Amino acid sequence: MAFRSEADAARWAVTRGVDLGATVPLETLGELSRGWYAGRLHDHWRPSSAESKQALLREAGLEGSFWQLHTS
């Protein structure tokens, strides 16, 4: 969901009784999505490895347990 500010996001979460979780600036989300979906529309595209996706998160500054991908 998109909000104007972290305060707006926090109010939304409180009024609905849900955990806010993490907030990400729209610019960061755009940066991440460019790498995450790069080449997705090409016939030769193949899914990235978990390690590659984790590196994209790290490069976007999204680190910590919330951003840790779980593989099984």
All heavy atoms as TSV, in Angstrom:
chain	resi	resn	atom	element	x	y	z
A	1	MET	N	N	0.834	-1.157	0.000
A	1	MET	CA	C	0.000	0.000	0.000
A	1	MET	C	C	0.889	1.232	0.000
A	1	MET	O	O	1.986	1.207	0.531
A	1	MET	CB	C	-0.895	-0.016	1.218
A	1	MET	CG	C	-1.779	-1.254	1.264
A	1	MET	SD	S	-3.111	-1.156	2.450
A	1	MET	CE	C	-4.038	0.191	1.848
A	2	ALA	N	N	0.416	2.292	-0.556
A	2	ALA	CA	C	1.179	3.542	-0.601
A	2	ALA	C	C	0.549	4.565	0.342
A	2	ALA	O	O	-0.675	4.725	0.379
A	2	ALA	CB	C	1.197	4.084	-2.023
A	3	PHE	N	N	1.406	5.248	1.086
A	3	PHE	CA	C	0.980	6.291	2.009
A	3	PHE	C	C	1.837	7.526	1.794
A	3	PHE	O	O	2.965	7.424	1.313
A	3	PHE	CB	C	1.130	5.815	3.462
A	3	PHE	CG	C	0.260	4.641	3.795
A	3	PHE	CD1	C	0.757	3.349	3.710
A	3	PHE	CD2	C	-1.053	4.814	4.193
A	3	PHE	CE1	C	-0.030	2.253	4.002
A	3	PHE	CE2	C	-1.859	3.728	4.491
A	3	PHE	CZ	C	-1.353	2.445	4.407
A	4	ARG	N	N	1.336	8.686	2.187
A	4	ARG	CA	C	2.090	9.927	2.046
A	4	ARG	C	C	3.257	10.004	3.016
A	4	ARG	O	O	4.252	10.665	2.744
A	4	ARG	CB	C	1.181	11.127	2.272
A	4	ARG	CG	C	0.172	11.305	1.187
A	4	ARG	CD	C	-0.659	12.536	1.438
A	4	ARG	NE	N	-1.745	12.569	0.483
A	4	ARG	CZ	C	-2.799	13.306	0.614
A	4	ARG	NH1	N	-2.943	14.095	1.649
A	4	ARG	NH2	N	-3.750	13.270	-0.299
A	5	SER	N	N	3.121	9.349	4.163
A	5	SER	CA	C	4.173	9.410	5.172
A	5	SER	C	C	4.109	8.176	6.056
A	5	SER	O	O	3.108	7.444	6.056
A	5	SER	CB	C	3.999	10.663	6.041
A	5	SER	OG	O	2.820	10.543	6.824
A	6	GLU	N	N	5.185	7.964	6.820
A	6	GLU	CA	C	5.177	6.854	7.784
A	6	GLU	C	C	4.109	7.073	8.842
A	6	GLU	O	O	3.498	6.111	9.313
A	6	GLU	CB	C	6.556	6.699	8.416
A	6	GLU	CG	C	7.569	6.102	7.469
A	6	GLU	CD	C	8.860	5.718	8.164
A	6	GLU	OE1	O	8.801	5.179	9.284
A	6	GLU	OE2	O	9.920	5.961	7.574
A	7	ALA	N	N	3.861	8.338	9.200
A	7	ALA	CA	C	2.816	8.644	10.186
A	7	ALA	C	C	1.445	8.225	9.665
A	7	ALA	O	O	0.620	7.662	10.415
A	7	ALA	CB	C	2.826	10.120	10.534
A	8	ASP	N	N	1.170	8.471	8.391
A	8	ASP	CA	C	-0.102	8.040	7.800
A	8	ASP	C	C	-0.215	6.521	7.815
A	8	ASP	O	O	-1.276	5.968	8.095
A	8	ASP	CB	C	-0.240	8.548	6.362
A	8	ASP	CG	C	-0.562	10.021	6.276
A	8	ASP	OD1	O	-0.929	10.629	7.312
A	8	ASP	OD2	O	-0.453	10.570	5.160
A	9	ALA	N	N	0.878	5.850	7.504
A	9	ALA	CA	C	0.877	4.386	7.515
A	9	ALA	C	C	0.632	3.865	8.926
A	9	ALA	O	O	-0.145	2.921	9.120
A	9	ALA	CB	C	2.204	3.848	6.973
A	10	ALA	N	N	1.256	4.489	9.909
A	10	ALA	CA	C	1.080	4.068	11.301
A	10	ALA	C	C	-0.367	4.274	11.748
A	10	ALA	O	O	-0.947	3.404	12.411
A	10	ALA	CB	C	2.037	4.838	12.206
A	11	ARG	N	N	-0.958	5.406	11.380
A	11	ARG	CA	C	-2.372	5.643	11.729
A	11	ARG	C	C	-3.277	4.599	11.097
A	11	ARG	O	O	-4.203	4.096	11.715
A	11	ARG	CB	C	-2.791	7.054	11.300
A	11	ARG	CG	C	-2.433	8.124	12.295
A	11	ARG	CD	C	-3.116	9.446	11.970
A	11	ARG	NE	N	-2.655	10.024	10.707
A	11	ARG	CZ	C	-1.527	10.729	10.571
A	11	ARG	NH1	N	-0.755	10.942	11.621
A	11	ARG	NH2	N	-1.198	11.219	9.404
A	12	TRP	N	N	-3.021	4.281	9.837
A	12	TRP	CA	C	-3.824	3.282	9.136
A	12	TRP	C	C	-3.748	1.943	9.872
A	12	TRP	O	O	-4.761	1.285	10.080
A	12	TRP	CB	C	-3.313	3.142	7.692
A	12	TRP	CG	C	-4.026	2.095	6.901
A	12	TRP	CD1	C	-5.148	2.263	6.159
A	12	TRP	CD2	C	-3.673	0.709	6.785
A	12	TRP	NE1	N	-5.516	1.069	5.588
A	12	TRP	CE2	C	-4.629	0.094	5.963
A	12	TRP	CE3	C	-2.647	-0.060	7.307
A	12	TRP	CZ2	C	-4.578	-1.249	5.637
A	12	TRP	CZ3	C	-2.599	-1.404	6.987
A	12	TRP	CH2	C	-3.550	-1.988	6.155
A	13	ALA	N	N	-2.537	1.541	10.265
A	13	ALA	CA	C	-2.361	0.263	10.961
A	13	ALA	C	C	-3.082	0.265	12.305
A	13	ALA	O	O	-3.750	-0.719	12.654
A	13	ALA	CB	C	-0.870	-0.028	11.149
A	14	VAL	N	N	-2.970	1.355	13.045
A	14	VAL	CA	C	-3.620	1.434	14.360
A	14	VAL	C	C	-5.139	1.348	14.221
A	14	VAL	O	O	-5.800	0.620	14.967
A	14	VAL	CB	C	-3.209	2.740	15.092
A	14	VAL	CG1	C	-4.104	3.011	16.287
A	14	VAL	CG2	C	-1.747	2.659	15.515
A	15	THR	N	N	-5.685	2.067	13.271
A	15	THR	CA	C	-7.153	2.058	13.120
A	15	THR	C	C	-7.689	0.703	12.689
A	15	THR	O	O	-8.856	0.405	12.902
A	15	THR	CB	C	-7.632	3.131	12.112
A	15	THR	OG1	O	-7.070	2.869	10.832
A	15	THR	CG2	C	-7.254	4.525	12.582
A	16	ARG	N	N	-6.845	-0.124	12.118
A	16	ARG	CA	C	-7.273	-1.454	11.681
A	16	ARG	C	C	-6.799	-2.565	12.604
A	16	ARG	O	O	-7.090	-3.732	12.385
A	16	ARG	CB	C	-6.801	-1.696	10.257
A	16	ARG	CG	C	-7.679	-0.922	9.279
A	16	ARG	CD	C	-7.015	-0.688	7.959
A	16	ARG	NE	N	-7.875	0.074	7.073
A	16	ARG	CZ	C	-8.059	1.388	7.147
A	16	ARG	NH1	N	-7.457	2.102	8.067
A	16	ARG	NH2	N	-8.849	2.015	6.294
A	17	GLY	N	N	-6.022	-2.198	13.610
A	17	GLY	CA	C	-5.548	-3.197	14.564
A	17	GLY	C	C	-4.567	-4.189	13.978
A	17	GLY	O	O	-4.559	-5.359	14.355
A	18	VAL	N	N	-3.738	-3.713	13.047
A	18	VAL	CA	C	-2.749	-4.594	12.419
A	18	VAL	C	C	-1.342	-4.082	12.708
A	18	VAL	O	O	-1.139	-2.902	12.998
A	18	VAL	CB	C	-2.958	-4.711	10.890
A	18	VAL	CG1	C	-4.308	-5.333	10.583
A	18	VAL	CG2	C	-2.841	-3.362	10.214
A	19	ASP	N	N	-0.361	-4.969	12.596
A	19	ASP	CA	C	1.039	-4.606	12.759
A	19	ASP	C	C	1.484	-3.822	11.528
A	19	ASP	O	O	1.198	-4.229	10.398
A	19	ASP	CB	C	1.871	-5.876	12.933
A	19	ASP	CG	C	3.345	-5.596	13.134
A	19	ASP	OD1	O	3.677	-4.549	13.738
A	19	ASP	OD2	O	4.161	-6.422	12.703
A	20	LEU	N	N	2.176	-2.730	11.741
A	20	LEU	CA	C	2.624	-1.902	10.620
A	20	LEU	C	C	3.640	-2.627	9.752
A	20	LEU	O	O	3.619	-2.512	8.540
A	20	LEU	CB	C	3.218	-0.584	11.133
A	20	LEU	CG	C	3.780	0.346	10.083
A	20	LEU	CD1	C	2.714	0.741	9.066
A	20	LEU	CD2	C	4.369	1.581	10.739
A	21	GLY	N	N	4.515	-3.395	10.348
A	21	GLY	CA	C	5.546	-4.059	9.551
A	21	GLY	C	C	6.604	-3.064	9.137
A	21	GLY	O	O	6.940	-2.155	9.888
A	22	ALA	N	N	7.108	-3.170	7.930
A	22	ALA	CA	C	8.165	-2.284	7.446
A	22	ALA	C	C	7.587	-1.278	6.463
A	22	ALA	O	O	6.640	-1.579	5.734
A	22	ALA	CB	C	9.257	-3.097	6.765
A	23	THR	N	N	8.159	-0.100	6.447
A	23	THR	CA	C	7.796	0.898	5.448
A	23	THR	C	C	9.009	1.145	4.569
A	23	THR	O	O	10.151	1.081	5.029
A	23	THR	CB	C	7.335	2.220	6.098
A	23	THR	OG1	O	8.386	2.728	6.908
A	23	THR	CG2	C	6.082	2.004	6.936
A	24	VAL	N	N	8.755	1.401	3.304
A	24	VAL	CA	C	9.825	1.585	2.324
A	24	VAL	C	C	9.503	2.807	1.479
A	24	VAL	O	O	8.391	2.919	0.960
A	24	VAL	CB	C	9.933	0.341	1.401
A	24	VAL	CG1	C	11.006	0.520	0.350
A	24	VAL	CG2	C	10.161	-0.911	2.209
A	25	PRO	N	N	10.460	3.720	1.324
A	25	PRO	CA	C	10.214	4.863	0.440
A	25	PRO	C	C	9.920	4.387	-0.983
A	25	PRO	O	O	10.482	3.388	-1.454
A	25	PRO	CB	C	11.530	5.648	0.480
A	25	PRO	CG	C	12.184	5.221	1.748
A	25	PRO	CD	C	11.770	3.788	1.959
A	26	LEU	N	N	9.055	5.088	-1.666
A	26	LEU	CA	C	8.659	4.706	-3.020
A	26	LEU	C	C	9.871	4.621	-3.952
A	26	LEU	O	O	9.940	3.733	-4.801
A	26	LEU	CB	C	7.639	5.709	-3.567
A	26	LEU	CG	C	6.932	5.333	-4.850
A	26	LEU	CD1	C	6.238	3.973	-4.713
A	26	LEU	CD2	C	5.916	6.390	-5.219
A	27	GLU	N	N	10.833	5.517	-3.783
A	27	GLU	CA	C	12.032	5.492	-4.619
A	27	GLU	C	C	12.805	4.187	-4.435
A	27	GLU	O	O	13.319	3.613	-5.388
A	27	GLU	CB	C	12.944	6.681	-4.297
A	27	GLU	CG	C	12.348	8.018	-4.648
A	27	GLU	CD	C	11.365	8.542	-3.589
A	27	GLU	OE1	O	11.277	7.965	-2.476
A	27	GLU	OE2	O	10.679	9.532	-3.883
A	28	THR	N	N	12.889	3.719	-3.193
A	28	THR	CA	C	13.586	2.461	-2.903
A	28	THR	C	C	12.836	1.293	-3.538
A	28	THR	O	O	13.448	0.386	-4.119
A	28	THR	CB	C	13.715	2.254	-1.387
A	28	THR	OG1	O	14.444	3.351	-0.836
A	28	THR	CG2	C	14.417	0.952	-1.055
A	29	LEU	N	N	11.528	1.315	-3.443
A	29	LEU	CA	C	10.719	0.253	-4.044
A	29	LEU	C	C	10.901	0.222	-5.558
A	29	LEU	O	O	11.018	-0.846	-6.163
A	29	LEU	CB	C	9.250	0.452	-3.684
A	29	LEU	CG	C	8.300	-0.643	-4.096
A	29	LEU	CD1	C	8.695	-1.979	-3.488
A	29	LEU	CD2	C	6.888	-0.276	-3.695
A	30	GLY	N	N	10.968	1.397	-6.171
A	30	GLY	CA	C	11.198	1.463	-7.614
A	30	GLY	C	C	12.547	0.893	-7.997
A	30	GLY	O	O	12.672	0.134	-8.960
A	31	GLU	N	N	13.575	1.255	-7.226
A	31	GLU	CA	C	14.928	0.734	-7.470
A	31	GLU	C	C	14.944	-0.789	-7.357
A	31	GLU	O	O	15.488	-1.495	-8.202
A	31	GLU	CB	C	15.891	1.344	-6.456
A	31	GLU	CG	C	17.301	0.831	-6.538
A	31	GLU	CD	C	18.171	1.359	-5.398
A	31	GLU	OE1	O	17.918	2.469	-4.923
A	31	GLU	OE2	O	19.098	0.631	-5.002
A	32	LEU	N	N	14.323	-1.297	-6.313
A	32	LEU	CA	C	14.279	-2.742	-6.106
A	32	LEU	C	C	13.527	-3.441	-7.239
A	32	LEU	O	O	13.986	-4.459	-7.764
A	32	LEU	CB	C	13.610	-3.062	-4.767
A	32	LEU	CG	C	13.387	-4.528	-4.452
A	32	LEU	CD1	C	14.715	-5.269	-4.352
A	32	LEU	CD2	C	12.585	-4.673	-3.175
A	33	SER	N	N	12.389	-2.900	-7.637
A	33	SER	CA	C	11.576	-3.568	-8.660
A	33	SER	C	C	12.268	-3.613	-10.018
A	33	SER	O	O	12.086	-4.570	-10.772
A	33	SER	CB	C	10.203	-2.911	-8.774
A	33	SER	OG	O	10.309	-1.610	-9.276
A	34	ARG	N	N	13.062	-2.589	-10.330
A	34	ARG	CA	C	13.783	-2.613	-11.610
A	34	ARG	C	C	14.719	-3.813	-11.689
A	34	ARG	O	O	14.794	-4.482	-12.717
A	34	ARG	CB	C	14.539	-1.312	-11.816
A	34	ARG	CG	C	13.654	-0.174	-12.305
A	34	ARG	CD	C	14.468	1.063	-12.674
A	34	ARG	NE	N	15.015	1.740	-11.500
A	34	ARG	CZ	C	14.334	2.574	-10.717
A	34	ARG	NH1	N	13.061	2.817	-10.970
A	34	ARG	NH2	N	14.912	3.151	-9.682
A	35	GLY	N	N	15.426	-4.100	-10.617
A	35	GLY	CA	C	16.310	-5.264	-10.608
A	35	GLY	C	C	15.545	-6.573	-10.477
A	35	GLY	O	O	15.867	-7.568	-11.116
A	36	TRP	N	N	14.513	-6.571	-9.632
A	36	TRP	CA	C	13.752	-7.786	-9.341
A	36	TRP	C	C	13.062	-8.328	-10.597
A	36	TRP	O	O	13.002	-9.524	-10.824
A	36	TRP	CB	C	12.718	-7.465	-8.267
A	36	TRP	CG	C	12.150	-8.644	-7.568
A	36	TRP	CD1	C	11.082	-9.401	-7.982
A	36	TRP	CD2	C	12.571	-9.206	-6.325
A	36	TRP	NE1	N	10.818	-10.385	-7.072
A	36	TRP	CE2	C	11.714	-10.287	-6.043
A	36	TRP	CE3	C	13.580	-8.883	-5.427
A	36	TRP	CZ2	C	11.861	-11.055	-4.893
A	36	TRP	CZ3	C	13.710	-9.648	-4.296
A	36	TRP	CH2	C	12.863	-10.717	-4.033
A	37	TYR	N	N	12.534	-7.409	-11.430
A	37	TYR	CA	C	11.773	-7.824	-12.612
A	37	TYR	C	C	12.528	-7.621	-13.927
A	37	TYR	O	O	11.933	-7.772	-15.006
A	37	TYR	CB	C	10.434	-7.080	-12.660
A	37	TYR	CG	C	9.533	-7.469	-11.521
A	37	TYR	CD1	C	9.335	-6.615	-10.446
A	37	TYR	CD2	C	8.911	-8.705	-11.498
A	37	TYR	CE1	C	8.524	-6.976	-9.388
A	37	TYR	CE2	C	8.103	-9.083	-10.449
A	37	TYR	CZ	C	7.910	-8.210	-9.395
A	37	TYR	OH	O	7.112	-8.575	-8.348
A	38	ALA	N	N	13.796	-7.310	-13.861
A	38	ALA	CA	C	14.574	-7.073	-15.080
A	38	ALA	C	C	14.487	-8.271	-16.027
A	38	ALA	O	O	14.694	-9.414	-15.628
A	38	ALA	CB	C	16.032	-6.799	-14.726
A	39	GLY	N	N	14.154	-8.004	-17.274
A	39	GLY	CA	C	14.099	-9.047	-18.296
A	39	GLY	C	C	12.899	-9.966	-18.213
A	39	GLY	O	O	12.779	-10.914	-18.984
A	40	ARG	N	N	11.992	-9.713	-17.306
A	40	ARG	CA	C	10.861	-10.613	-17.047
A	40	ARG	C	C	10.004	-10.886	-18.289
A	40	ARG	O	O	9.427	-11.954	-18.425
A	40	ARG	CB	C	9.990	-9.995	-15.935
A	40	ARG	CG	C	8.790	-10.811	-15.533
A	40	ARG	CD	C	9.236	-12.008	-14.718
A	40	ARG	NE	N	8.132	-12.697	-14.105
A	40	ARG	CZ	C	7.400	-13.641	-14.681
A	40	ARG	NH1	N	7.642	-13.977	-15.928
A	40	ARG	NH2	N	6.434	-14.243	-14.048
A	41	LEU	N	N	9.938	-9.953	-19.208
A	41	LEU	CA	C	9.084	-10.126	-20.381
A	41	LEU	C	C	9.782	-10.797	-21.555
A	41	LEU	O	O	9.159	-11.056	-22.577
A	41	LEU	CB	C	8.521	-8.765	-20.818
A	41	LEU	CG	C	7.642	-8.075	-19.773
A	41	LEU	CD1	C	7.172	-6.719	-20.296
A	41	LEU	CD2	C	6.457	-8.940	-19.394
A	42	HIS	N	N	11.055	-11.116	-21.398
A	42	HIS	CA	C	11.792	-11.786	-22.470
A	42	HIS	C	C	11.552	-13.293	-22.422
A	42	HIS	O	O	11.422	-13.888	-21.351
A	42	HIS	CB	C	13.293	-11.502	-22.350
A	42	HIS	CG	C	13.620	-10.056	-22.511
A	42	HIS	ND1	N	13.464	-9.380	-23.698
A	42	HIS	CD2	C	14.079	-9.146	-21.619
A	42	HIS	CE1	C	13.808	-8.120	-23.542
A	42	HIS	NE2	N	14.188	-7.948	-22.286
A	43	ASP	N	N	11.529	-13.917	-23.576
A	43	ASP	CA	C	11.295	-15.360	-23.658
A	43	ASP	C	C	12.346	-16.172	-22.914
A	43	ASP	O	O	12.044	-17.237	-22.379
A	43	ASP	CB	C	11.267	-15.821	-25.126
A	43	ASP	CG	C	10.035	-15.310	-25.858
A	43	ASP	OD1	O	9.023	-14.979	-25.191
A	43	ASP	OD2	O	10.089	-15.234	-27.098
A	44	HIS	N	N	13.585	-15.679	-22.867
A	44	HIS	CA	C	14.670	-16.437	-22.257
A	44	HIS	C	C	14.771	-16.219	-20.735
A	44	HIS	O	O	15.648	-16.779	-20.091
A	44	HIS	CB	C	16.007	-16.067	-22.913
A	44	HIS	CG	C	16.380	-14.631	-22.719
A	44	HIS	ND1	N	15.905	-13.640	-23.549
A	44	HIS	CD2	C	17.149	-14.025	-21.793
A	44	HIS	CE1	C	16.381	-12.477	-23.130
A	44	HIS	NE2	N	17.134	-12.686	-22.061
A	45	TRP	N	N	13.868	-15.415	-20.164
A	45	TRP	CA	C	13.934	-15.101	-18.729
A	45	TRP	C	C	13.775	-16.358	-17.880
A	45	TRP	O	O	12.995	-17.250	-18.187
A	45	TRP	CB	C	12.831	-14.108	-18.364
A	45	TRP	CG	C	12.813	-13.765	-16.912
A	45	TRP	CD1	C	13.546	-12.813	-16.298
A	45	TRP	CD2	C	12.037	-14.390	-15.887
A	45	TRP	NE1	N	13.273	-12.790	-14.945
A	45	TRP	CE2	C	12.344	-13.755	-14.674
A	45	TRP	CE3	C	11.110	-15.430	-15.880
A	45	TRP	CZ2	C	11.762	-14.123	-13.472
A	45	TRP	CZ3	C	10.528	-15.788	-14.676
A	45	TRP	CH2	C	10.857	-15.136	-13.493
A	46	ARG	N	N	14.539	-16.429	-16.819
A	46	ARG	CA	C	14.437	-17.498	-15.830
A	46	ARG	C	C	14.447	-16.848	-14.452
A	46	ARG	O	O	15.094	-15.814	-14.255
A	46	ARG	CB	C	15.610	-18.484	-15.936
A	46	ARG	CG	C	15.648	-19.263	-17.248
A	46	ARG	CD	C	14.442	-20.216	-17.353
A	46	ARG	NE	N	14.395	-20.916	-18.606
A	46	ARG	CZ	C	13.687	-20.561	-19.668
A	46	ARG	NH1	N	12.968	-19.469	-19.651
A	46	ARG	NH2	N	13.687	-21.284	-20.758
A	47	PRO	N	N	13.764	-17.430	-13.487
A	47	PRO	CA	C	13.742	-16.850	-12.136
A	47	PRO	C	C	15.149	-16.723	-11.563
A	47	PRO	O	O	16.018	-17.554	-11.807
A	47	PRO	CB	C	12.921	-17.858	-11.326
A	47	PRO	CG	C	12.118	-18.605	-12.330
A	47	PRO	CD	C	12.964	-18.652	-13.578
A	48	SER	N	N	15.349	-15.679	-10.782
A	48	SER	CA	C	16.636	-15.471	-10.116
A	48	SER	C	C	16.748	-16.397	-8.916
A	48	SER	O	O	15.747	-16.807	-8.334
A	48	SER	CB	C	16.744	-14.028	-9.638
A	48	SER	OG	O	16.638	-13.134	-10.699
A	49	SER	N	N	17.966	-16.656	-8.525
A	49	SER	CA	C	18.204	-17.468	-7.336
A	49	SER	C	C	17.850	-16.661	-6.085
A	49	SER	O	O	17.802	-15.428	-6.119
A	49	SER	CB	C	19.670	-17.887	-7.265
A	49	SER	OG	O	20.485	-16.742	-7.035
A	50	ALA	N	N	17.644	-17.352	-4.989
A	50	ALA	CA	C	17.367	-16.684	-3.715
A	50	ALA	C	C	18.542	-15.787	-3.327
A	50	ALA	O	O	18.352	-14.687	-2.808
A	50	ALA	CB	C	17.087	-17.711	-2.627
A	51	GLU	N	N	19.758	-16.237	-3.601
A	51	GLU	CA	C	20.941	-15.447	-3.283
A	51	GLU	C	C	20.961	-14.146	-4.080
A	51	GLU	O	O	21.304	-13.082	-3.559
A	51	GLU	CB	C	22.219	-16.245	-3.549
A	51	GLU	CG	C	22.412	-17.441	-2.637
A	51	GLU	CD	C	21.636	-18.682	-3.094
A	51	GLU	OE1	O	21.146	-18.707	-4.256
A	51	GLU	OE2	O	21.490	-19.602	-2.288
A	52	SER	N	N	20.590	-14.224	-5.343
A	52	SER	CA	C	20.550	-13.048	-6.197
A	52	SER	C	C	19.479	-12.067	-5.722
A	52	SER	O	O	19.693	-10.848	-5.681
A	52	SER	CB	C	20.283	-13.472	-7.643
A	52	SER	OG	O	20.186	-12.361	-8.488
A	53	LYS	N	N	18.326	-12.590	-5.355
A	53	LYS	CA	C	17.248	-11.739	-4.845
A	53	LYS	C	C	17.634	-11.106	-3.520
A	53	LYS	O	O	17.347	-9.925	-3.280
A	53	LYS	CB	C	15.955	-12.550	-4.698
A	53	LYS	CG	C	15.356	-12.929	-6.033
A	53	LYS	CD	C	14.104	-13.763	-5.845
A	53	LYS	CE	C	13.523	-14.136	-7.192
A	53	LYS	NZ	N	12.337	-14.992	-7.062
A	54	GLN	N	N	18.318	-11.856	-2.652
A	54	GLN	CA	C	18.762	-11.310	-1.375
A	54	GLN	C	C	19.762	-10.181	-1.610
A	54	GLN	O	O	19.735	-9.165	-0.915
A	54	GLN	CB	C	19.388	-12.400	-0.511
A	54	GLN	CG	C	19.569	-12.008	0.934
A	54	GLN	CD	C	18.241	-11.871	1.654
A	54	GLN	OE1	O	17.487	-12.821	1.761
A	54	GLN	NE2	N	17.955	-10.685	2.141
A	55	ALA	N	N	20.610	-10.332	-2.617
A	55	ALA	CA	C	21.584	-9.290	-2.951
A	55	ALA	C	C	20.862	-8.021	-3.414
A	55	ALA	O	O	21.269	-6.910	-3.066
A	55	ALA	CB	C	22.550	-9.788	-4.020
A	56	LEU	N	N	19.792	-8.166	-4.187
A	56	LEU	CA	C	19.018	-7.002	-4.622
A	56	LEU	C	C	18.418	-6.267	-3.427
A	56	LEU	O	O	18.434	-5.029	-3.376
A	56	LEU	CB	C	17.901	-7.430	-5.583
A	56	LEU	CG	C	18.328	-7.861	-6.970
A	56	LEU	CD1	C	17.151	-8.477	-7.721
A	56	LEU	CD2	C	18.896	-6.682	-7.743
A	57	LEU	N	N	17.901	-7.007	-2.465
A	57	LEU	CA	C	17.356	-6.386	-1.258
A	57	LEU	C	C	18.449	-5.625	-0.511
A	57	LEU	O	O	18.253	-4.474	-0.094
A	57	LEU	CB	C	16.734	-7.450	-0.351
A	57	LEU	CG	C	15.443	-8.085	-0.855
A	57	LEU	CD1	C	15.095	-9.313	-0.032
A	57	LEU	CD2	C	14.303	-7.084	-0.827
A	58	ARG	N	N	19.594	-6.259	-0.365
A	58	ARG	CA	C	20.719	-5.639	0.332
A	58	ARG	C	C	21.171	-4.367	-0.388
A	58	ARG	O	O	21.413	-3.342	0.245
A	58	ARG	CB	C	21.856	-6.655	0.449
A	58	ARG	CG	C	22.935	-6.302	1.423
A	58	ARG	CD	C	23.938	-7.431	1.661
A	58	ARG	NE	N	24.252	-8.256	0.502
A	58	ARG	CZ	C	23.774	-9.493	0.286
A	58	ARG	NH1	N	22.962	-10.076	1.148
A	58	ARG	NH2	N	24.117	-10.171	-0.795
A	59	GLU	N	N	21.282	-4.423	-1.721
A	59	GLU	CA	C	21.704	-3.264	-2.513
A	59	GLU	C	C	20.721	-2.104	-2.389
A	59	GLU	O	O	21.103	-0.943	-2.491
A	59	GLU	CB	C	21.870	-3.657	-3.982
A	59	GLU	CG	C	23.061	-4.550	-4.241
A	59	GLU	CD	C	23.027	-5.206	-5.610
A	59	GLU	OE1	O	22.186	-4.810	-6.460
A	59	GLU	OE2	O	23.828	-6.127	-5.833
A	60	ALA	N	N	19.438	-2.415	-2.160
A	60	ALA	CA	C	18.419	-1.378	-1.985
A	60	ALA	C	C	18.393	-0.862	-0.548
A	60	ALA	O	O	17.588	0.001	-0.217
A	60	ALA	CB	C	17.049	-1.923	-2.388
A	61	GLY	N	N	19.269	-1.408	0.297
A	61	GLY	CA	C	19.327	-0.974	1.690
A	61	GLY	C	C	18.307	-1.649	2.581
A	61	GLY	O	O	18.038	-1.181	3.692
A	62	LEU	N	N	17.714	-2.734	2.106
A	62	LEU	CA	C	16.687	-3.450	2.865
A	62	LEU	C	C	17.339	-4.663	3.522
A	62	LEU	O	O	17.465	-5.722	2.919
A	62	LEU	CB	C	15.535	-3.858	1.939
A	62	LEU	CG	C	14.888	-2.690	1.190
A	62	LEU	CD1	C	13.867	-3.193	0.194
A	62	LEU	CD2	C	14.282	-1.690	2.152
A	63	GLU	N	N	17.768	-4.460	4.755
A	63	GLU	CA	C	18.466	-5.500	5.489
A	63	GLU	C	C	17.789	-5.751	6.823
A	63	GLU	O	O	16.924	-4.998	7.237
A	63	GLU	CB	C	19.921	-5.102	5.701
A	63	GLU	CG	C	20.672	-4.918	4.377
A	63	GLU	CD	C	22.137	-4.707	4.572
A	63	GLU	OE1	O	22.820	-5.696	4.913
A	63	GLU	OE2	O	22.603	-3.569	4.394
A	64	GLY	N	N	18.168	-6.806	7.473
A	64	GLY	CA	C	17.586	-7.166	8.755
A	64	GLY	C	C	16.668	-8.367	8.614
A	64	GLY	O	O	16.395	-8.850	7.496
A	65	SER	N	N	16.191	-8.851	9.738
A	65	SER	CA	C	15.406	-10.090	9.732
A	65	SER	C	C	14.122	-9.982	8.907
A	65	SER	O	O	13.697	-10.950	8.288
A	65	SER	CB	C	15.087	-10.526	11.160
A	65	SER	OG	O	14.304	-9.544	11.815
A	66	PHE	N	N	13.497	-8.806	8.877
A	66	PHE	CA	C	12.262	-8.637	8.104
A	66	PHE	C	C	12.496	-8.921	6.633
A	66	PHE	O	O	11.619	-9.438	5.945
A	66	PHE	CB	C	11.713	-7.220	8.287
A	66	PHE	CG	C	10.393	-6.996	7.604
A	66	PHE	CD1	C	9.211	-7.294	8.262
A	66	PHE	CD2	C	10.321	-6.498	6.311
A	66	PHE	CE1	C	7.989	-7.100	7.636
A	66	PHE	CE2	C	9.106	-6.301	5.679
A	66	PHE	CZ	C	7.928	-6.604	6.356
A	67	TRP	N	N	13.672	-8.562	6.134
A	67	TRP	CA	C	13.975	-8.681	4.717
A	67	TRP	C	C	14.721	-9.957	4.357
A	67	TRP	O	O	15.111	-10.141	3.207
A	67	TRP	CB	C	14.783	-7.453	4.260
A	67	TRP	CG	C	13.998	-6.215	4.484
A	67	TRP	CD1	C	14.197	-5.286	5.458
A	67	TRP	CD2	C	12.875	-5.772	3.730
A	67	TRP	NE1	N	13.263	-4.292	5.366
A	67	TRP	CE2	C	12.434	-4.572	4.313
A	67	TRP	CE3	C	12.186	-6.282	2.636
A	67	TRP	CZ2	C	11.346	-3.871	3.817
A	67	TRP	CZ3	C	11.096	-5.573	2.150
A	67	TRP	CH2	C	10.684	-4.397	2.733
A	68	GLN	N	N	14.902	-10.848	5.301
A	68	GLN	CA	C	15.593	-12.100	5.048
A	68	GLN	C	C	14.668	-13.064	4.307
A	68	GLN	O	O	13.607	-13.413	4.815
A	68	GLN	CB	C	16.059	-12.739	6.366
A	68	GLN	CG	C	16.868	-13.995	6.182
A	68	GLN	CD	C	18.171	-13.736	5.442
A	68	GLN	OE1	O	18.880	-12.785	5.719
A	68	GLN	NE2	N	18.487	-14.595	4.502
A	69	LEU	N	N	15.058	-13.470	3.101
A	69	LEU	CA	C	14.257	-14.424	2.340
A	69	LEU	C	C	14.397	-15.807	2.952
A	69	LEU	O	O	15.485	-16.208	3.374
A	69	LEU	CB	C	14.704	-14.454	0.885
A	69	LEU	CG	C	14.542	-13.138	0.121
A	69	LEU	CD1	C	15.100	-13.295	-1.296
A	69	LEU	CD2	C	13.090	-12.702	0.081
A	70	HIS	N	N	13.326	-16.518	2.986
A	70	HIS	CA	C	13.338	-17.882	3.525
A	70	HIS	C	C	13.234	-18.846	2.352
A	70	HIS	O	O	12.375	-18.709	1.490
A	70	HIS	CB	C	12.174	-18.096	4.487
A	70	HIS	CG	C	12.257	-17.198	5.671
A	70	HIS	ND1	N	13.064	-17.472	6.752
A	70	HIS	CD2	C	11.656	-16.011	5.933
A	70	HIS	CE1	C	12.953	-16.499	7.632
A	70	HIS	NE2	N	12.098	-15.591	7.153
A	71	THR	N	N	14.123	-19.781	2.326
A	71	THR	CA	C	14.096	-20.796	1.273
A	71	THR	C	C	13.839	-22.152	1.905
A	71	THR	O	O	14.210	-22.405	3.044
A	71	THR	CB	C	15.429	-20.826	0.502
A	71	THR	OG1	O	16.490	-21.093	1.415
A	71	THR	CG2	C	15.680	-19.493	-0.189
A	72	SER	N	N	13.154	-22.977	1.160
A	72	SER	CA	C	12.880	-24.317	1.675
A	72	SER	C	C	13.111	-25.346	0.615
A	72	SER	O	O	13.339	-25.087	-0.492
A	72	SER	CB	C	11.468	-24.412	2.204
A	72	SER	OG	O	10.524	-23.903	1.290
